Amino acid sequence: MVLGDVPFSLTIRGTSVGAAAWRLLDAHGEPLGSGTVQPGQAVTLSEVRVTSATQLPLRVTVGDNVETLAPTLVPGWFSLLPPLVAIVLALIFREVITALFAGVWLGALAVAGFHPVEATWRLVDTFVVPALGDVASGHTQVVVFTLLLGGMVGIVSRNGGTAGVVAAVAPLARSRRRGKIATFIAGTAVFFDDYANCLIVGNTMRPVTDRLRISREKMAYLVDSTAAPVAALVPISTWVGYEMSLIADGLRIAVEQAPTAAEALAGASPFTVFIETIPYRFYPLLALLFVVMTSVMNRDWGPMARAELRAARGAGLYRPGAQLTTDTETGVLDAHSGVPQRWWNAALPLLIVVAVVLGGLYMTGRSGAGPDASLIDVFGAADPFATLLWGSLAGCVAAGVLTVGQRLLSLRDTIESWLAGMRAMMIAVVVLVLAWSLGSVTELVGTAAYLTQILEGNVALPLLPWLVFVVAAAMSFATGTSWGTMAILLPLVIPLAVSLGGGAGFEGGSQYTILLGTISSVLAGGIFGDHCSPISDTTVLSSTATACDHVDHVRTQLPYALLVAVPAMVFGDIGTAYGLPVWASFAIVVPILWIYLRIRGIKIPEATAKLPEATPSPI
């Protein structure tokens, strides 16, 4: 399947004997490319375009060999339909599994040449199974990590460890404000990986916030807002190496394409550029600040305010009929009767998980980066997926040994608790696999390629950071991947910014500020989608760890994300591009957010307070 007037790549491999001439022709015999390929080698054409169905089928000749290519041609806008259909259906009907299934099937329909029955088969064998078994991208490891951590939570819940943590934290977190601030602190403490952040913080703090009657929607927002934003900003995390490698590629391409314009950037350090972009990442910085602001002010607005008022009244931590991504209703995660409530039975396994993951990151990173590498390079070269597996397995073993060793549960009951914890995660696993499948669909139907065409043409240099943020945010929201968005856009927009003059005045010049803003906009826009897209894996994991209805999490968090993103774009991306200092941008946006919460937000009372019969609309 190819999109009309959207470039796609075509690889032509040489024959086994001698160099061979190759030609690419359309149905009318018009040449689309030609050249020579050596035996055993390959030539990749990355800018092949088909504008009309009359050009199909294509014909490729390599020596005496002839191949006919007859892909399905669909308009470019169709590539947006699978993710949009999934997102819209999920938000309207509040049922995420059916919505994701519909989005994947729609993409499979195009891949199958619009044959409905074949599309159903392709949904399973082309998308679902490869998404579940994708070891290279870490999908399989994340599923196993989620199940193992769920099993550990099952053990520490049944042996009284979780109840002990709640009892130990109760004197410190006596109010909703303190409970939310404690969750934020825990989220920023687990800074090294966003997956580990979601599952560790969510599962640890959920019993505490449940006791304080903080809604599951609010808890999911707190966890999600301190996962990807923190991991992407801290110079020592599993994100850093990836981000710096993409920045290095973009700088290299810029120098190769425009050596005169990029002369000053030839010796630029990717790490230096990475550090310099941090102040310009307005969305993740302001998203973290807004979490603190709503927690300290104890105010919420929109759907989040309704959820918080419902929980504070005692009408439920989640709405009636919610489809929880983790089973907390059947009692499988309740403490076994008669067991002592000792907080260290939960704290020790969690600390072991963190210690093993950090140690594993260091060991695998040191092995990959070399003995003389810096700590940042070490974490950048680490294998996060393997270390997550080691940590979760170590946590399960520690929880089991503590439980059986103290005779809190029998070995049989401990295994049953472990399996029950895994079973509680099954809905989350299904949602994750379907979300990954939809990501594969968007890749195959060219959603990202279609969106990147928005950047083509003449762009006013000062508006480039804003435009890049919009495109990155739309791409990551539609595809559910911030890393994929970064991989596509950074090598494209860095040379674009340099060619428009963004490299001028390297190290302090006003045009260099625009280059930094452009790079930051890709990183920040990617985090926007990773933060609030219903098909993002970290969004799913946040719902999982907090036992929240996934669609309810998205519906309540999305208005907060948009509220932060709009002034971040106006006064951050656009403002700094026109000469506004970074500190001035924050000095403008922070009071705006504070005033909005004071005027439009509703102060949420403590759970013990009696609420008035008539409450103002939280819209």
ABEGO torsion letter per residue (X at the ends): XBBBGBBBBBBBBBBABEBBBBBBBBAAGBBAEBEBBBBGBBBBBAABBBABAAAOBBBBBBEABBBBBBBBBBBAAAAAAAAAAAAAAAAAAGBAAAAAAAAAAAAAAAAAGGBAAAAAAAAAAAAAAAAAABAAAGAAAAAAAAAAAAAAAAAAAAAGAAAAAAAAAAAABABAAAAAAAAAAAAAABAABAAAAAAAAAAAAAAAAAAAGBBAAAAAAAAAAABAAAAAABABBAAAAAAAAAAAAAAAAAAAABAAAAAAAAABBAAAAAAAAAAABAAAAAAAAAAAAAAAAGBBBEAAAAAAAAAAAGAEABBBGBBBABBAAAGAABBBBGBBBBAAAAAAAAAAAAAAAAAAAAAAAAAAAEAABBAAAAAAABBAAAAAAAAAAAAAAAAAAAAAAAGABBAAAAAAAAAAAAAAAAAAAAAAAAAAAAAAAAAAAGAAAAAAAAABEBBBAAAAAAAAAAAAAAAAAAAGBAAAAAAAAAAAAAAAAAAAGAABGBGGBAAAAAAAAAAAAAAAAAAAAAAABAABAAAAAAAAAAGBBAAAAAAAAAAAAAAAAAAAAAAAAAAAAAGBBAAAAAAAAAAAAAAAAAAABBBBBBAABBBBABBBBAX
